[in-house]
Amino acid sequence: MERNGQTESYLIINRVEVLDGAGCSACGREFSAEPAGEKTLVLSLGNNERTYFFCGGCGDNIVGRAESEHAKKRYIWDWAVPLRAPRQSSQPIAEAA
């Protein structure tokens, strides 16, 4: 997600992964910028464990259509949380009198 020309990064909680400019691999929608984040479906493919991330709506659709148990084992629900650099105040903090 971009804000003021900067790409937002997301922390994937259980996989402990950081994605820069991440969006849903199906619909392209960017993940939530809210501090609480959002539910994310993660797909792992191949021997090198290539991963794809899906928003909650697309994830529900994908899981609902997966027919084989083998295919379902490649998907796991996770949580995407936006990472933000701490804001630094350019003004000094006033001392209590």
SVG drawing of the C-alpha trace seen along z (x, -y; Angstrom):
<svg xmlns="http://www.w3.org/2000/svg" viewBox="-17 -26 31 61">
<polyline fill="none" stroke="black" stroke-width="0.4" points="0.0,0.0 1.3,-3.4 1.0,-6.5 2.6,-9.7 4.6,-7.9 6.0,-5.3 5.2,-1.6 3.6,-0.1 5.2,3.1 3.2,5.9 4.2,8.4 2.8,11.9 2.4,13.0 2.8,16.8 5.1,17.1 7.1,14.1 7.6,12.6 7.7,9.1 6.1,8.3 6.8,4.9 3.9,3.5 1.9,6.7 -1.5,7.2 -3.9,10.1 -2.5,12.5 -6.0,13.0 -7.8,9.6 -4.8,7.3 -6.5,5.5 -4.0,4.1 -4.1,5.5 -5.6,3.3 -3.6,0.4 -5.4,0.5 -3.1,1.3 -5.1,4.5 -4.4,5.8 -6.6,8.5 -7.1,12.2 -4.9,13.5 -4.8,16.9 -1.3,18.2 -0.6,20.7 2.7,22.6 3.7,24.2 6.6,26.2 9.8,27.5 11.1,24.0 7.9,23.1 6.9,20.2 4.1,18.4 1.1,16.4 -1.1,14.3 -4.8,13.7 -7.2,11.3 -10.0,12.7 -12.7,12.6 -10.6,14.3 -9.3,16.7 -12.8,17.8 -13.6,18.3 -10.5,20.4 -10.9,22.6 -14.6,23.1 -13.6,24.4 -10.6,26.6 -11.8,30.2 -8.9,32.4 -7.5,32.7 -4.0,32.6 -4.7,29.2 -6.2,27.9 -3.0,28.8 -1.1,26.2 -3.3,23.3 -3.1,21.8 -4.9,18.8 -2.7,16.1 -2.8,12.5 -1.2,9.5 -0.3,6.5 1.0,3.3 4.5,2.2 5.2,-1.5 8.3,-3.4 7.8,-5.2 6.9,-8.8 9.6,-11.2 8.6,-14.6 10.5,-17.4 9.6,-19.7 11.2,-19.3 8.9,-18.1 8.0,-21.0 9.4,-20.5 6.8,-20.5 7.0,-23.7"/>
</svg>
